[in-house]
């Protein structure tokens, strides 16, 4: 099992999860975080830290696409280990459907 970041992270990008990760498997995009599924140790400590409820276990239905999505971008983006402020749109965008159109492939700064 692994955990993955899902669509609700887009345009929110809360980073509470990255500081609790014992293996530093989070990677930062411009408006999204990704978990490298091959580095995640399935400890689950990140899931309850996400204010947007965007981190889910891969055992839930339809998560295979998110495993590959997270892998793809984790291999392109820099690692992030320190908490940062969420995006200015975070509260407004939290829970809104259809956020894939807002997704940016651009890398974040990392930390």
C-alpha positions in Angstrom: 0.0 0.0 0.0 1.0 3.6 -0.5 -0.6 7.0 0.0 -1.2 9.5 -2.8 -2.2 13.1 -3.2 -5.4 13.6 -5.1 -7.2 16.4 -6.9 -8.3 18.4 -3.9 -4.7 19.5 -3.4 -4.7 21.5 -6.6 -4.8 25.2 -6.0 -4.6 24.6 -2.2 -1.2 23.0 -1.6 -1.3 22.8 2.1 2.1 21.5 3.3 1.3 20.3 6.8 1.9 16.8 5.6 5.5 17.2 4.5 6.9 17.9 8.0 5.5 14.7 9.5 6.8 12.4 6.7 9.6 10.2 8.1 11.0 9.4 4.6 10.7 12.7 2.8 8.7 11.3 -0.1 6.8 14.5 -0.9 7.6 16.5 -4.0 6.5 20.1 -4.8 4.8 21.4 -7.9 3.7 25.0 -8.5 0.2 24.3 -7.2 0.2 20.6 -6.1 2.2 18.1 -4.0 3.0 14.6 -5.0 4.0 11.5 -3.0 6.5 9.2 -4.7 4.7 5.9 -4.3 7.9 3.9 -4.4 9.4 5.9 -1.5 6.2 6.0 0.7 6.5 3.5 3.6 2.7 3.4 4.2 2.9 4.8 7.7 -0.1 7.0 7.1 1.0 9.9 9.4 0.5 12.4 6.5 -3.2 11.6 5.8 -4.7 13.2 9.0 -2.4 16.3 8.6 -3.9 17.3 5.3 -6.6 20.1 6.0 -8.0 19.5 2.4 -8.4 15.7 2.9 -6.4 15.3 -0.4 -4.2 12.4 0.8 -5.7 9.0 0.3 -4.5 5.3 0.5 -4.2 3.5 -2.8 -6.5 0.8 -1.5 -9.6 3.1 -2.1 -11.4 2.7 -5.4 -10.0 4.4 -8.5 -6.7 5.3 -7.0 -4.5 3.5 -9.6 -4.6 6.7 -11.8 -3.5 8.8 -8.8 -0.6 6.4 -8.0 0.8 6.9 -11.6 0.0 10.7 -11.5 2.0 11.1 -8.2 4.9 8.9 -9.5 5.1 11.0 -12.8 5.4 14.3 -11.0 7.4 13.1 -8.0 10.1 12.1 -10.5 10.1 15.6 -12.1 9.8 17.9 -9.1 12.0 18.8 -6.1 11.6 17.2 -2.7 9.8 19.3 -0.1 10.4 18.7 3.6 9.5 22.0 5.3 6.0 23.4 5.8 5.2 26.5 3.8 2.1 28.7 3.7 -0.7 27.3 1.5 -1.6 29.0 -1.7 -3.6 32.2 -1.4 -6.5 30.4 -3.0 -6.5 27.5 -0.6 -9.6 28.3 1.5 -11.6 29.3 -1.6 -10.6 26.2 -3.6 -10.8 23.5 -0.9 -13.4 21.0 -1.9 -14.3 22.5 -5.3 -14.8 19.9 -8.0 -13.1 19.9 -11.4 -9.8 21.3 -10.3 -7.7 19.3 -12.9 -8.1 22.1 -15.3 -6.1 24.3 -12.9 -3.2 21.8 -12.5 0.2 23.1 -13.3 3.0 20.8 -14.4 5.6 23.4 -13.3 7.9 22.5 -10.5 7.8 24.2 -7.1 10.8 25.5 -5.2 11.2 22.5 -2.9 12.9 22.7 0.5 
